[in-house]
Structures are given as C-alpha cells and as structure tokens.
Amino acid sequence: MAQHPFSEMPRWQQIGTLVLAPVELILTATAAVDLARRPAAQIRGPKALWWLGILVQPLGPVAYLKWARRR
C-alpha cells in the first residue's frame, strides 16, 4: 500500500488521525508510567511481557490498564 502525505488524505482521515493519535499516546504513556511505578507483585504476569504488550497499538495499553493490574 502506498503512503500519501497527510495533506493528500481525505478530510475524515485527517480528523480521525488528529483525534485518535493523542488518545493513543496518552493511553500508552499512562500504561508505561503505571507499569514502571507498580511493583511486580501487583501485576498479573511477567512485567517484561507487559512492557512488550503495551507497545502493541492500540490494544496493548488498554489490555494492560484493564487486566494486568491487581487492585
């Protein structure tokens, strides 16, 4: 698939990108900060595996925030 400059994208794609990209960045940053600060005993599964998991966009950060943290 050929890549096109942002200015050549349809208007709906431009708007979607401008809205969803910051949401994705915020979710990833929130998950990364939480994972860095949380002790391993409070996380379900290996911490190293969750580091890799949060890099899988956009599902990884959501999965971490929903299922990995023990309350």
Secondary structure, DSSP 8 states (H G I E B T S, - for coil): -----GGGS-HHHHHHHHHHHHHHHHHHHHHHHHHHHS-GGGBSS-HHHHHHHTTSTTHHHHHIIIIIB--
